[in-house]
Amino acid sequence: MYQNIIWDFDGTLFDTYPSMTKTFLRVLKDNGINESYENILRLMKISASHAFRYCTENYQISEDRLYHFYTIDKKTNPEDFLPFPDCKDICKRIYESGKKNYLFTHRGKDAIAHIKHYGLDQYFEEYVIGGSGFKRKPDPEGILYLMDKYNMKPEDTLMIGDRDIDIIAAKNASIKACYFWQHPNAVVKEADHIIASIQELEAIIGL
């Protein structure tokens, strides 16, 4: 069974998309653009850059005017970013079983702040976050750093994420990948495991 669990943050460990969508809609409204919550949420679940590209292509607005989104998003109150149901329990059980939790995310230091706010930090060994100097997913550099530092065996290591870049990064590092499926019609064939709820990790990890 797996000994090393590497988590993505947005859309995997924490349900950040509703808050991110509201923030993005606020930025759009400030620029005279009205969009539906459902459409922006769908785009955000692909990526923030995908939402940016959609708006620049469909409205007369530059990406520079949309970048205020990131300033607001980094200041989001912890109460607006909630861990997915059962995440804290699973992380605790992983830790108590002698296995290790790690984080690999594009989000910056605010990811750690949110993890600490909900008391999950005691269960994590290390964080690889945005601004750490590592290349962005699907480049495996962040994963390879963790594997080298903690002497992880590829067959004992699992990456959990909700986007194709998480899965591809894992495969590029020659480790196993678990796709947290939340997007209708989304299929990531490279994934070794596919789950629709965090509880399903129990059998996969061996808790």
GROMACS elastic network, one bead per residue, 0.5 to 0.9 nm:
[ bonds ]
;  ai    aj funct       b0    kb
    1   155     6  0.86679   500
    1   156     6  0.66726   500
    1   204     6  0.75576   500
    1   205     6  0.58153   500
    1   206     6  0.58277   500
    2     5     6  0.72241   500
    2    99     6  0.78370   500
    2   155     6  0.74178   500
    2   157     6  0.56551   500
    2   158     6  0.65432   500
    2   204     6  0.79555   500
    2   205     6  0.54021   500
    2   206     6  0.73485   500
    3    94     6  0.84947   500
    3    98     6  0.78665   500
    3   100     6  0.62956   500
    3   101     6  0.88014   500
    3   152     6  0.84638   500
    3   153     6  0.89395   500
    3   156     6  0.52758   500
    3   157     6  0.61886   500
    3   158     6  0.80946   500
    3   205     6  0.77999   500
    4    99     6  0.60119   500
    4   101     6  0.62647   500
    4   102     6  0.75624   500
    4   152     6  0.72009   500
    4   153     6  0.87158   500
    4   156     6  0.62056   500
    4   158     6  0.62382   500
    4   159     6  0.85161   500
    5    94     6  0.83357   500
    5    99     6  0.77321   500
    5   100     6  0.60628   500
    5   102     6  0.60932   500
    5   103     6  0.84187   500
    5   156     6  0.87046   500
    5   157     6  0.60691   500
    5   158     6  0.50562   500
    5   159     6  0.60587   500
    5   160     6  0.74124   500
    5   205     6  0.84676   500
    6   100     6  0.83998   500
    6   101     6  0.60070   500
    6   103     6  0.54408   500
    6   104     6  0.64980   500
    6   143     6  0.80745   500
    6   157     6  0.75679   500
    6   158     6  0.60625   500
    6   160     6  0.62021   500
    6   161     6  0.87690   500
    7    12     6  0.71605   500
    7    13     6  0.67278   500
    7   101     6  0.73220   500
    7   102     6  0.60396   500
    7   104     6  0.60178   500
    7   105     6  0.78846   500
    7   158     6  0.85154   500
    7   159     6  0.59883   500
    7   160     6  0.50736   500
    7   161     6  0.65401   500
    8    11     6  0.76574   500
    8    12     6  0.56900   500
    8    13     6  0.64127   500
    8    14     6  0.87907   500
    8   102     6  0.88477   500
    8   103     6  0.60276   500
    8   104     6  0.54039   500
    8   105     6  0.53405   500
    8   106     6  0.85587   500
    8   159     6  0.76972   500
    8   160     6  0.61547   500
    8   161     6  0.51360   500
    8   162     6  0.76984   500
    8   166     6  0.73249   500
    9    12     6  0.54450   500
    9    14     6  0.58238   500
    9    15     6  0.85205   500
    9    16     6  0.85384   500
    9   103     6  0.70975   500
    9   104     6  0.73123   500
    9   105     6  0.57457   500
    9   106     6  0.82984   500
    9   107     6  0.75693   500
    9   111     6  0.71757   500
    9   161     6  0.79425   500
   10    13     6  0.65067   500
   10    14     6  0.55451   500
   10    15     6  0.64307   500
   10    16     6  0.56302   500
   10    17     6  0.72685   500
   10   105     6  0.77378   500
   10   106     6  0.88084   500
   10   107     6  0.78657   500
   10   111     6  0.87013   500
   10   161     6  0.85769   500
   10   162     6  0.81826   500
   11    14     6  0.56192   500
   11    15     6  0.50420   500
   11    16     6  0.60720   500
   11    17     6  0.66024   500
   11    45     6  0.75026   500
   11    84     6  0.83341   500
   11   161     6  0.75910   500
   11   162     6  0.60196   500
   11   163     6  0.84777   500
   11   180     6  0.83529   500
   11   182     6  0.85321   500
   12    15     6  0.68646   500
   12    16     6  0.88809   500
   12    83     6  0.84727   500
   12    84     6  0.73597   500
   12    87     6  0.89169   500
   12   160     6  0.72229   500
   12   161     6  0.56027   500
   12   162     6  0.57869   500
   12   180     6  0.66885   500
   12   198     6  0.86448   500
   13    82     6  0.87580   500
   13    83     6  0.58069   500
   13    84     6  0.60579   500
   13    87     6  0.63933   500
   13    88     6  0.87331   500
   13   160     6  0.88607   500
   13   161     6  0.84800   500
   13   198     6  0.89060   500
   14    17     6  0.86912   500
   14    81     6  0.64809   500
   14    82     6  0.55212   500
   14    84     6  0.53319   500
   14    87     6  0.82120   500
   14   114     6  0.88568   500
   14   115     6  0.87864   500
   15    18     6  0.72930   500
   15    19     6  0.84734   500
   15    81     6  0.62346   500
   15    82     6  0.55458   500
   15    83     6  0.58446   500
   15    84     6  0.56554   500
   16    19     6  0.56788   500
   16    20     6  0.61508   500
   16    21     6  0.86384   500
   16    80     6  0.77067   500
   16    81     6  0.51739   500
   16    82     6  0.68805   500
   16    83     6  0.83441   500
   17    21     6  0.59025   500
   17    22     6  0.85907   500
   17    41     6  0.66651   500
   17    44     6  0.65780   500
   17    45     6  0.66749   500
   17    81     6  0.85006   500
   18    21     6  0.51479   500
   18    22     6  0.63713   500
   18    23     6  0.87558   500
   18    37     6  0.88574   500
   18    41     6  0.68215   500
   18    44     6  0.89658   500
   18    80     6  0.86064   500
   18    81     6  0.85237   500
   19    22     6  0.51889   500
   19    23     6  0.62508   500
   19    24     6  0.86534   500
   19    73     6  0.82869   500
   19    76     6  0.81219   500
   19    80     6  0.62101   500
   19    81     6  0.68723   500
   20    23     6  0.50976   500
   20    24     6  0.61416   500
   20    25     6  0.85957   500
   20    41     6  0.81918   500
   20    44     6  0.75786   500
   20    48     6  0.86315   500
   20    69     6  0.84606   500
   20    73     6  0.66272   500
   20    76     6  0.88872   500
   21    24     6  0.51124   500
   21    25     6  0.61170   500
   21    26     6  0.85746   500
   21    37     6  0.68714   500
   21    38     6  0.88191   500
   21    40     6  0.60648   500
   21    41     6  0.54386   500
   21    43     6  0.89400   500
   21    44     6  0.67444   500
   22    25     6  0.50947   500
   22    26     6  0.62072   500
   22    27     6  0.87986   500
   22    37     6  0.74110   500
   22    40     6  0.87439   500
   22    41     6  0.86082   500
   23    26     6  0.50779   500
   23    27     6  0.64424   500
   23    28     6  0.87589   500
   23    69     6  0.65132   500
   23    70     6  0.89881   500
   23    72     6  0.70601   500
   23    73     6  0.67678   500
   24    27     6  0.50917   500
   24    28     6  0.62213   500
   24    29     6  0.85957   500
   24    40     6  0.78723   500
   24    48     6  0.89583   500
   24    51     6  0.87541   500
   24    66     6  0.81539   500
   24    68     6  0.89297   500
   24    69     6  0.58386   500
   24    70     6  0.89325   500
   24    73     6  0.86508   500
   25    29     6  0.60512   500
   25    30     6  0.85629   500
   25    33     6  0.83318   500
   25    34     6  0.75235   500
   25    35     6  0.69087   500
   25    36     6  0.81296   500
   25    37     6  0.73331   500
   25    40     6  0.75752   500
   26    29     6  0.50873   500
   26    30     6  0.62107   500
   26    31     6  0.87373   500
   26    69     6  0.84803   500
   27    30     6  0.51139   500
   27    31     6  0.65228   500
   27    32     6  0.89271   500
   27    33     6  0.85600   500
   27    65     6  0.85398   500
   27    66     6  0.66523   500
   27    67     6  0.88067   500
   27    68     6  0.70510   500
   27    69     6  0.62311   500
   28    31     6  0.51097   500
   28    32     6  0.64052   500
   28    34     6  0.66334   500
   28    35     6  0.76772   500
   28    55     6  0.87330   500
   28    66     6  0.74620   500
   29    34     6  0.57806   500
   29    35     6  0.82289   500
   30    33     6  0.73668   500
   31    34     6  0.89167   500
   31    61     6  0.80929   500
   31    65     6  0.80261   500
   31    66     6  0.86398   500
   33    59     6  0.78822   500
   35    38     6  0.86686   500
   35    39     6  0.73016   500
   35    40     6  0.71733   500
   36    39     6  0.54323   500
   36    40     6  0.64484   500
   36    41     6  0.85687   500
   37    40     6  0.53872   500
   37    41     6  0.59567   500
   37    42     6  0.85328   500
   38    41     6  0.51557   500
   38    42     6  0.61783   500
   38    43     6  0.87440   500
   39    42     6  0.51238   500
   39    43     6  0.63414   500
   39    44     6  0.86644   500
   40    43     6  0.50020   500
   40    44     6  0.59854   500
   40    45     6  0.85578   500
   40    51     6  0.66297   500
   41    44     6  0.50311   500
   41    45     6  0.62158   500
   41    46     6  0.88524   500
   41    51     6  0.87925   500
   42    45     6  0.53539   500
   42    46     6  0.69072   500
   42    51     6  0.86986   500
   42   183     6  0.79641   500
   43    46     6  0.52757   500
   43    47     6  0.63968   500
   43    48     6  0.72097   500
   43    49     6  0.87838   500
   43    50     6  0.61041   500
   43    51     6  0.50939   500
   43    52     6  0.88928   500
   43    54     6  0.81567   500
   44    48     6  0.50509   500
   44    49     6  0.80526   500
   44    50     6  0.70018   500
   44    51     6  0.58853   500
   45    48     6  0.77572   500
   45    50     6  0.89663   500
   45   162     6  0.84511   500
   45   163     6  0.80613   500
   45   182     6  0.84806   500
   45   183     6  0.73339   500
   46    49     6  0.84608   500
   46    50     6  0.65024   500
   46    51     6  0.80900   500
   46   163     6  0.69620   500
   46   164     6  0.88799   500
   46   183     6  0.84084   500
   47    50     6  0.51003   500
   47    51     6  0.66593   500
   47    52     6  0.88094   500
   47   163     6  0.84476   500
   48    51     6  0.51090   500
   48    52     6  0.62624   500
   48    53     6  0.86773   500
   49    53     6  0.60824   500
   49    54     6  0.85328   500
   50    53     6  0.51015   500
   50    54     6  0.61731   500
   50    55     6  0.87285   500
   51    54     6  0.51213   500
   51    55     6  0.63466   500
   51    56     6  0.87525   500
   52    55     6  0.53155   500
   52    56     6  0.62552   500
   52    57     6  0.86044   500
   52    62     6  0.89167   500
   52    63     6  0.65453   500
   52    66     6  0.71400   500
   52    67     6  0.87837   500
   53    56     6  0.52051   500
   53    57     6  0.60601   500
   53    58     6  0.85005   500
   53    63     6  0.78532   500
   54    57     6  0.52800   500
   54    58     6  0.60884   500
   54    59     6  0.83153   500
   55    58     6  0.51239   500
   55    59     6  0.54866   500
   55    60     6  0.80936   500
   55    61     6  0.71673   500
   55    62     6  0.85485   500
   55    63     6  0.84879   500
   55    66     6  0.89934   500
   56    59     6  0.54590   500
   56    60     6  0.64178   500
   56    61     6  0.53661   500
   56    62     6  0.58460   500
   56    63     6  0.65733   500
   57    60     6  0.76656   500
   57    61     6  0.83192   500
   58    61     6  0.85588   500
   59    62     6  0.87223   500
   61    64     6  0.83868   500
   61    65     6  0.69063   500
   61    66     6  0.79366   500
   62    65     6  0.56087   500
   62    66     6  0.69669   500
   63    66     6  0.50367   500
   63    67     6  0.63432   500
   64    67     6  0.53662   500
   64    68     6  0.79531   500
   65    68     6  0.66410   500
   65    69     6  0.88481   500
   66    69     6  0.59512   500
   66    70     6  0.84199   500
   67    70     6  0.57442   500
   67    71     6  0.73568   500
   68    71     6  0.51881   500
   68    72     6  0.65103   500
   68    73     6  0.86035   500
   69    72     6  0.53570   500
   69    73     6  0.59813   500
   69    74     6  0.86766   500
   70    74     6  0.61079   500
   70    75     6  0.87340   500
   71    74     6  0.55589   500
   71    75     6  0.68504   500
   72    75     6  0.52968   500
   72    76     6  0.66085   500
   73    76     6  0.52790   500
   74    77     6  0.88163   500
   74   107     6  0.87937   500
   74   108     6  0.81446   500
   74   109     6  0.86839   500
   74   110     6  0.62057   500
   74   111     6  0.88728   500
   75    78     6  0.89381   500
   75   110     6  0.79388   500
   76    79     6  0.82708   500
   76    80     6  0.67034   500
   76    81     6  0.76938   500
   76   110     6  0.86540   500
   77    80     6  0.55365   500
   77    81     6  0.72436   500
   77   114     6  0.85304   500
   78    81     6  0.53195   500
   78    82     6  0.74227   500
   78   113     6  0.78920   500
   78   114     6  0.55005   500
   78   115     6  0.88359   500
   78   117     6  0.67387   500
   78   118     6  0.82704   500
   79    82     6  0.65412   500
   79   114     6  0.86920   500
   79   117     6  0.88176   500
   81   114     6  0.73512   500
   82    85     6  0.86091   500
   82   114     6  0.85408   500
   82   118     6  0.84723   500
   83    86     6  0.80936   500
   83    87     6  0.62617   500
   83    88     6  0.73164   500
   83   114     6  0.89712   500
   83   115     6  0.84656   500
   83   118     6  0.79436   500
   84    87     6  0.55401   500
   84    88     6  0.81802   500
   84   197     6  0.88310   500
   84   198     6  0.76346   500
   85    88     6  0.77441   500
   85    89     6  0.86153   500
   85   197     6  0.84135   500
   85   198     6  0.72862   500
   85   199     6  0.85433   500
   86    89     6  0.51900   500
   86    90     6  0.60614   500
   86    91     6  0.85749   500
   86   197     6  0.87742   500
   86   198     6  0.63283   500
   86   199     6  0.65807   500
   87    90     6  0.51591   500
   87    91     6  0.60769   500
   87    92     6  0.84804   500
   87   120     6  0.89565   500
   87   198     6  0.64980   500
   87   199     6  0.82560   500
   88    91     6  0.51744   500
   88    92     6  0.60774   500
   88    93     6  0.85959   500
   88   118     6  0.82733   500
   88   119     6  0.81351   500
   88   120     6  0.62569   500
   88   123     6  0.88230   500
   89    92     6  0.50941   500
   89    93     6  0.61526   500
   89    94     6  0.85795   500
   90    93     6  0.51019   500
   90    94     6  0.60826   500
   90    95     6  0.85739   500
   90   198     6  0.77973   500
   90   199     6  0.76718   500
   90   201     6  0.79654   500
   90   202     6  0.75831   500
   90   207     6  0.85584   500
   91    94     6  0.50854   500
   91    95     6  0.62060   500
   91    96     6  0.86265   500
   91   100     6  0.87200   500
   91   101     6  0.68753   500
   91   120     6  0.73988   500
   91   123     6  0.62067   500
   91   124     6  0.80065   500
   92    95     6  0.51034   500
   92    96     6  0.60711   500
   92    97     6  0.85194   500
   92   120     6  0.77964   500
   92   122     6  0.84511   500
   92   123     6  0.59017   500
   93    96     6  0.50060   500
   93    97     6  0.59629   500
   93    98     6  0.86861   500
   93    99     6  0.86124   500
   93   123     6  0.88641   500
   93   207     6  0.71000   500
   94    97     6  0.52863   500
   94    98     6  0.66903   500
   94    99     6  0.52754   500
   94   100     6  0.64997   500
   94   101     6  0.71126   500
   94   123     6  0.80044   500
   94   205     6  0.83148   500
   94   207     6  0.71331   500
   95    98     6  0.54230   500
   95    99     6  0.54167   500
   95   100     6  0.57828   500
   95   101     6  0.69341   500
   95   122     6  0.87330   500
   95   123     6  0.55421   500
   95   124     6  0.77417   500
   96    99     6  0.73297   500
   96   123     6  0.84076   500
   97   100     6  0.87050   500
   97   207     6  0.74968   500
  100   123     6  0.77995   500
  100   124     6  0.69170   500
  100   125     6  0.64457   500
  101   123     6  0.65582   500
  101   125     6  0.58675   500
  101   126     6  0.76670   500
  102   123     6  0.88262   500
  102   124     6  0.56080   500
  102   125     6  0.56584   500
  102   126     6  0.52854   500
  102   127     6  0.59096   500
  102   128     6  0.79125   500
  102   146     6  0.83169   500
  103   124     6  0.76386   500
  103   125     6  0.84251   500
  103   126     6  0.65460   500
  103   128     6  0.58044   500
  103   129     6  0.75144   500
  104   107     6  0.88042   500
  104   126     6  0.89290   500
  104   127     6  0.62380   500
  104   129     6  0.59769   500
  104   130     6  0.85969   500
  104   142     6  0.68138   500
  104   143     6  0.72959   500
  104   159     6  0.88154   500
  105   108     6  0.77318   500
  105   111     6  0.82150   500
  105   127     6  0.81546   500
  105   128     6  0.63744   500
  105   129     6  0.50292   500
  105   130     6  0.63621   500
  105   136     6  0.85993   500
  105   137     6  0.84757   500
  105   142     6  0.89511   500
  106   128     6  0.83273   500
  106   129     6  0.56199   500
  106   131     6  0.79748   500
  106   136     6  0.67778   500
  106   137     6  0.78863   500
  107   110     6  0.71713   500
  107   111     6  0.60408   500
  107   129     6  0.58426   500
  107   130     6  0.50016   500
  107   131     6  0.83014   500
  108   111     6  0.59256   500
  108   112     6  0.78155   500
  108   128     6  0.89816   500
  108   129     6  0.52867   500
  108   131     6  0.62643   500
  108   132     6  0.83575   500
  109   112     6  0.53961   500
  109   113     6  0.65642   500
  109   114     6  0.89576   500
  109   129     6  0.68719   500
  109   130     6  0.75607   500
  109   131     6  0.83561   500
  110   114     6  0.62188   500
  110   115     6  0.85835   500
  111   114     6  0.52681   500
  111   115     6  0.62878   500
  111   116     6  0.87088   500
  111   129     6  0.77834   500
  112   116     6  0.61071   500
  112   117     6  0.85062   500
  112   121     6  0.76662   500
  112   127     6  0.76809   500
  112   129     6  0.84871   500
  113   116     6  0.51631   500
  113   117     6  0.60943   500
  113   118     6  0.88671   500
  114   118     6  0.65370   500
  114   119     6  0.87542   500
  114   120     6  0.87867   500
  115   118     6  0.55412   500
  115   119     6  0.63762   500
  115   120     6  0.52809   500
  115   121     6  0.56875   500
  116   120     6  0.58223   500
  116   121     6  0.50330   500
  116   122     6  0.80667   500
  117   120     6  0.77470   500
  117   121     6  0.84292   500
  118   121     6  0.80413   500
  119   122     6  0.66794   500
  119   123     6  0.84493   500
  120   123     6  0.56570   500
  120   124     6  0.71058   500
  121   124     6  0.53400   500
  121   125     6  0.83114   500
  122   125     6  0.81825   500
  124   127     6  0.76754   500
  126   146     6  0.83032   500
  128   131     6  0.88562   500
  128   132     6  0.66468   500
  128   134     6  0.81548   500
  128   142     6  0.64586   500
  128   143     6  0.84264   500
  128   145     6  0.89414   500
  128   146     6  0.82709   500
  129   132     6  0.57550   500
  129   133     6  0.87255   500
  129   134     6  0.83684   500
  129   142     6  0.87086   500
  130   133     6  0.74911   500
  130   134     6  0.76886   500
  130   135     6  0.89462   500
  130   136     6  0.80635   500
  131   134     6  0.74731   500
  132   135     6  0.88892   500
  134   139     6  0.87837   500
  134   140     6  0.89734   500
  134   141     6  0.61211   500
  134   142     6  0.57543   500
  134   145     6  0.88556   500
  135   138     6  0.84421   500
  135   139     6  0.60491   500
  135   140     6  0.77495   500
  135   141     6  0.61053   500
  135   142     6  0.71141   500
  136   139     6  0.57694   500
  136   140     6  0.80385   500
  136   141     6  0.80141   500
  136   142     6  0.80996   500
  137   140     6  0.64351   500
  137   141     6  0.81759   500
  137   142     6  0.82718   500
  137   165     6  0.56608   500
  137   166     6  0.65626   500
  137   168     6  0.79581   500
  137   169     6  0.56984   500
  138   141     6  0.88201   500
  138   164     6  0.82164   500
  138   166     6  0.63345   500
  138   167     6  0.78035   500
  138   168     6  0.55511   500
  138   170     6  0.78809   500
  138   172     6  0.76122   500
  139   142     6  0.77898   500
  139   143     6  0.87342   500
  139   165     6  0.84274   500
  139   168     6  0.81255   500
  139   169     6  0.54779   500
  139   170     6  0.88042   500
  139   172     6  0.71331   500
  139   173     6  0.84650   500
  140   143     6  0.52964   500
  140   144     6  0.60600   500
  140   145     6  0.86021   500
  140   168     6  0.83484   500
  140   170     6  0.66059   500
  140   171     6  0.82453   500
  140   172     6  0.57655   500
  140   173     6  0.53625   500
  141   144     6  0.50977   500
  141   145     6  0.61302   500
  141   146     6  0.87972   500
  141   169     6  0.84552   500
  141   173     6  0.79781   500
  142   145     6  0.51556   500
  142   146     6  0.65432   500
  142   147     6  0.87757   500
  143   146     6  0.52389   500
  143   147     6  0.61907   500
  143   148     6  0.86398   500
  143   159     6  0.87025   500
  143   169     6  0.78268   500
  143   170     6  0.73959   500
  143   173     6  0.67111   500
  144   148     6  0.60240   500
  144   149     6  0.84784   500
  144   173     6  0.63365   500
  145   148     6  0.52711   500
  145   149     6  0.61120   500
  145   150     6  0.85584   500
  146   149     6  0.51641   500
  146   150     6  0.59662   500
  146   151     6  0.79848   500
  146   152     6  0.76637   500
  147   150     6  0.54531   500
  147   151     6  0.54583   500
  147   153     6  0.72749   500
  147   154     6  0.79706   500
  147   157     6  0.84720   500
  148   151     6  0.51771   500
  148   152     6  0.67413   500
  149   152     6  0.79762   500
  152   155     6  0.85602   500
  152   156     6  0.69690   500
  152   157     6  0.67653   500
  153   156     6  0.53093   500
  153   157     6  0.64712   500
  153   175     6  0.83697   500
  154   157     6  0.52814   500
  154   158     6  0.81753   500
  154   173     6  0.79530   500
  154   174     6  0.61763   500
  154   176     6  0.73650   500
  155   158     6  0.80991   500
  155   174     6  0.83631   500
  155   175     6  0.62415   500
  155   176     6  0.69424   500
  156   175     6  0.78764   500
  156   176     6  0.81453   500
  157   175     6  0.58064   500
  157   176     6  0.62742   500
  157   177     6  0.85567   500
  158   170     6  0.77872   500
  158   175     6  0.62404   500
  158   177     6  0.55033   500
  158   178     6  0.69302   500
  158   205     6  0.85785   500
  159   166     6  0.73213   500
  159   167     6  0.72466   500
  159   169     6  0.86398   500
  159   170     6  0.59978   500
  159   175     6  0.74164   500
  159   176     6  0.63717   500
  159   178     6  0.60308   500
  159   179     6  0.84724   500
  160   166     6  0.72363   500
  160   167     6  0.76202   500
  160   170     6  0.87498   500
  160   176     6  0.89082   500
  160   177     6  0.60908   500
  160   179     6  0.60554   500
  160   180     6  0.68550   500
  161   164     6  0.79363   500
  161   165     6  0.83139   500
  161   166     6  0.52104   500
  161   167     6  0.66563   500
  161   177     6  0.79048   500
  161   178     6  0.65111   500
  161   179     6  0.54138   500
  161   180     6  0.56880   500
  161   181     6  0.86828   500
  162   165     6  0.85618   500
  162   166     6  0.69606   500
  162   167     6  0.81573   500
  162   178     6  0.84412   500
  162   179     6  0.55504   500
  162   181     6  0.61328   500
  162   182     6  0.71422   500
  162   183     6  0.85334   500
  163   166     6  0.55128   500
  163   167     6  0.68562   500
  163   168     6  0.89184   500
  163   179     6  0.72610   500
  163   180     6  0.78759   500
  163   181     6  0.83871   500
  163   188     6  0.82382   500
  164   167     6  0.51496   500
  164   168     6  0.60383   500
  164   169     6  0.84295   500
  164   179     6  0.80096   500
  164   187     6  0.85507   500
  164   188     6  0.61479   500
  164   190     6  0.85837   500
  164   191     6  0.87551   500
  165   168     6  0.50667   500
  165   169     6  0.58834   500
  165   170     6  0.84854   500
  166   169     6  0.52129   500
  166   170     6  0.63245   500
  166   171     6  0.88087   500
  166   177     6  0.79395   500
  166   178     6  0.88410   500
  166   179     6  0.80979   500
  167   170     6  0.51458   500
  167   171     6  0.63206   500
  167   172     6  0.86172   500
  167   176     6  0.84008   500
  167   177     6  0.54577   500
  167   178     6  0.70363   500
  167   179     6  0.67065   500
  167   188     6  0.76486   500
  167   190     6  0.68203   500
  167   191     6  0.60647   500
  167   192     6  0.89025   500
  168   171     6  0.50356   500
  168   172     6  0.59988   500
  168   173     6  0.85665   500
  168   177     6  0.82289   500
  168   188     6  0.89910   500
  168   190     6  0.71580   500
  168   191     6  0.82739   500
  169   172     6  0.50147   500
  169   173     6  0.63402   500
  169   174     6  0.87473   500
  169   175     6  0.89401   500
  169   177     6  0.88017   500
  170   173     6  0.51142   500
  170   174     6  0.63203   500
  170   175     6  0.53866   500
  170   176     6  0.63518   500
  170   177     6  0.57652   500
  170   191     6  0.89779   500
  171   175     6  0.56677   500
  171   176     6  0.66806   500
  171   177     6  0.69366   500
  171   190     6  0.75379   500
  171   191     6  0.83184   500
  172   175     6  0.77153   500
  173   176     6  0.87952   500
  176   191     6  0.75690   500
  176   192     6  0.61054   500
  176   193     6  0.82518   500
  177   190     6  0.78700   500
  177   191     6  0.51831   500
  177   192     6  0.53429   500
  177   193     6  0.64547   500
  177   194     6  0.86472   500
  178   191     6  0.57104   500
  178   192     6  0.59406   500
  178   194     6  0.56071   500
  178   195     6  0.72513   500
  178   201     6  0.89063   500
  179   188     6  0.73580   500
  179   191     6  0.59349   500
  179   192     6  0.78960   500
  179   193     6  0.61664   500
  179   195     6  0.62535   500
  179   196     6  0.85202   500
  180   193     6  0.86294   500
  180   194     6  0.60845   500
  180   195     6  0.50864   500
  180   196     6  0.58412   500
  180   197     6  0.72312   500
  180   198     6  0.79009   500
  181   184     6  0.82771   500
  181   186     6  0.75741   500
  181   187     6  0.82311   500
  181   188     6  0.89576   500
  181   194     6  0.64795   500
  181   195     6  0.58236   500
  181   196     6  0.51177   500
  181   197     6  0.80847   500
  182   186     6  0.80342   500
  182   195     6  0.88586   500
  182   196     6  0.65881   500
  182   197     6  0.88879   500
  183   186     6  0.54163   500
  183   187     6  0.86050   500
  184   187     6  0.86717   500
  187   190     6  0.89750   500
  188   191     6  0.59203   500
  188   194     6  0.86715   500
  189   192     6  0.82034   500
  191   194     6  0.66708   500
  193   204     6  0.79501   500
  195   198     6  0.71641   500
  195   199     6  0.86207   500
  195   200     6  0.61304   500
  195   201     6  0.74936   500
  196   199     6  0.86610   500
  196   200     6  0.74727   500
  197   200     6  0.57862   500
  197   201     6  0.79051   500
  198   201     6  0.56562   500
  198   202     6  0.80863   500
  199   202     6  0.59450   500
  199   203     6  0.84689   500
  200   203     6  0.62521   500
  200   204     6  0.70280   500
  201   205     6  0.57939   500
  201   206     6  0.79765   500
  201   207     6  0.82734   500
  202   205     6  0.55045   500
  202   206     6  0.57015   500
  202   207     6  0.50707   500
  203   206     6  0.50336   500
  203   207     6  0.65388   500
  204   207     6  0.81246   500
